[in-house]
């Protein structure tokens, strides 16, 4: 019986240690989960703030682009006035282009970057062949531009020896 009492005495403190350890682990788990939730909340807030700042910057750039298109339209109107004397038909064509550019500029000023992305996405869905063709054309011109760029002249030290140069010929 004394052996049994010894086992029951040992079982008590061991089970208390185990229970205390389990409570500590649960408390640690709750603390870790709480800390993780706070980090996720801060990360979400930071991402939201960065997203809104980037959108604001892009909206400003869209307005800057609209201003540039407006300046081009103004220049086209001036060119059309100059052409009126010598070539009224060409002046009418240039004036038509200038009017369209004015319209595009005013449309751009009234739209946010989200609206422009949505419009581009809708256009791509409606006219995929045109978008693919324009992308292929842009790729072709980019490739031609890259190929026409002259290679850097190699320095004197990096030249390969001419044939027979190694053997004293």
Buried (B, 14 or more C-beta within 10 A) or exposed (E): EEEEEEEEEEEEEEEEEEEEEEEEEEEEEEEEEEEEEEEEEEEEEEEEEEEEEEEEEBBEEBBEBBEEBBEBBBEBBEBBEEBBEEEEEEBEEBBEBBBEBBEBBEBBBEBBBEEBEEEEEEEEEEEEEEBEEEEEEEEEEEEEEEEEEEEEEEEEEEEEEEEEEEEEE
